[in-house]
Amino acid sequence: MFSIFKYKNYVVISLILLLASLPLPFGFINVSFGILVLAVILNYKQLKFKFSFALLIPILFYLLCVTSLIWTINQKDTAKYLSKGLFFIVLPILFSFLPKIELKKRDVILNNYSYLMVLATIFYLFRALYRFIKTGEAHYFFYHDLVTLEVNAIYISLFISFAFINLFIKKDKKWFDFIAIPLLFCFLILLSSKNVIIITLLGTFLSFFYNKIVLKKKNILLILGAFLILMIPLSSKIKERFELEFQHTSENILLENGVYNVSLKNAWEQETFGHNYYFNGTAFRLYQIRLFTELIDENQILWTGFGASAAQEKIKEKQYQYNLVDYYGDLNFHNQYIQSFIELGVFGMIILIIMILVSWIKALKNGDFVFLFFCLLMTSIMFTESLFHRQRGIVFFMLLYCIFHQTIQNKKVIQ
C-alpha cells in the first residue's frame, strides 16, 4: 500500500483535486489544473516520453480545431474555443511524459474522487433544504434548481453517475460506502437527467454479470432499503418530470398558460412555430437534428464544417426562420457527434468516433468494468449533449480518458 503523501505521488493528489474541482466554479478547475502542471514539473526526474496512439487522437482533434481557423465563419468564436479546448492537447502531452498509472493508484484516484462527489452531494442537498425551509418551494430539490443552471444538472449527473458506479462495484466496501451509494443514486434521480439515469441503471444491471462478487444479498437489501426510504417522498415529482417528456408524441398540446408543448412529430415536420411554442428535452433534440440535416443540405460544409464553435450563428438564423424565441437560438446542437460534424466536417466526427472506439476496444480487452461504464456513459451522453462545448465536459472526458489509457493492467480486472 502506498502513501499519497510521498513526494512521487503529488501527481496522484493533483489528479484527485482536478477531478474534485469539476462541480466547482471554473476558477477552481483552472487552479487545480495549474497544480497538476506544477506536480508534473516537480516530478521531472520520472518524466519520460512514450508514444501512445490513444493519446494522439485528442491532439489531432485539437489540431483540426486550430486548422479550422482557415475557413471558419466566425474567427472570434473559434479562437475563443481554442483556449477552452487546450485540455485536448495539454493533458495528453502531460500523460505522455508521466509514468504509467498502476491499477492500485488508479483506484485511489477514482475512490477519492467518488467520496468527494459524496461531499458535493451533501452540500447541494443541504443548500436545497435551506432554500426549501426559507421559501417553501420544493423545486429547489430538482434539476437545475438543485445545482444552478451554470453548473448544470446534466453535467453534475455525469460526475455523480460515474462516482456511483465506481463505489457500487468496489469489492472491499466499508460501512460508509453503504451510505454513499444510495445517497449518490438518490441525488442522481433528483438531478433528473433521463439519459444518465437510464445508463446508470443499465450499468448497475450489467455489473452483476461482470462481477458476481461485488455485493452479497444482505448488502443489496441494505442499499435498496436505504434507496426506497430516501425516494418515497420524492416519487411524484420525479414521475411528473418523466411524463412531461413522453406523453405527447404526435400532436402539440396547449398548456394552461397558453404555451404549446411541441410534439416529437411536429418538432421534425412543422413548417413554422411561434414565440409561445415550447420544446421539451426530447423534442428539442429532435428539432436540433432537423436543423443539422437542413444545414448540411443548404451549405457546402461536408469536408470542413463551419469552423470550431462557429455554428451558433447558423442556429440563430434557423431560430428566426422558424419564429422561435431567442432562447432557442442560443443553444447548441446538444449532440456531440453532429456538433463535431457541423463544425469540423466529416473528419471531425471520424476523429471523435475513433477516440470512442479505441476506448471501447481497450476496456473490453482488459475486462475493466469501470472503464467500460465510462465508455458507455460518454457514448450515450454525446447523443444528447455537446459535451465538448463546456469546459467541465472537456476536462471530465479528457482526464478520465487519459487516466484509463495510461493505466497498467497485467491481467483482466473483471473475474
Secondary structure, 3 states (H helix, E strand, C coil): CCCCCCHHHHHHHHHHHHHHCCCCCHHHHHHHHHHHHHHHHHCHHHCCCCCCHHHHHHHHHHHHHHHHHHCCCCHHHHHHHHHHCCHHHHHHHHHHHCCCEEHHHHHHHHHHHHHHHHHHHHHHHHHHHHHHHHHCCHHHHCHHHHHCCCCCHHHHHHHHHHHHHHHHCCCCCCCCHHHHHHHHHHHHHHHCCHHHHHHHHHHHHHHHHHCCCCCCHHHHHHHHHHHHHHHHHHHHHHHHHHHHHHCCCCCCEECCCCCEECCHHHHHHCCCCCCCEECCHHHHHHHHHHHHHHHHHHCCCCCCCCCCCCCHHHHHHHHHHCCCCHHHHCCCCCCHHHHHHHHHHHHHHHHHHHHHHHHHHHHHHHCCHHHHHHHHHHHHHCCCCCHHHCHHHHHHHHHHHHHHHCEECCCCCCC
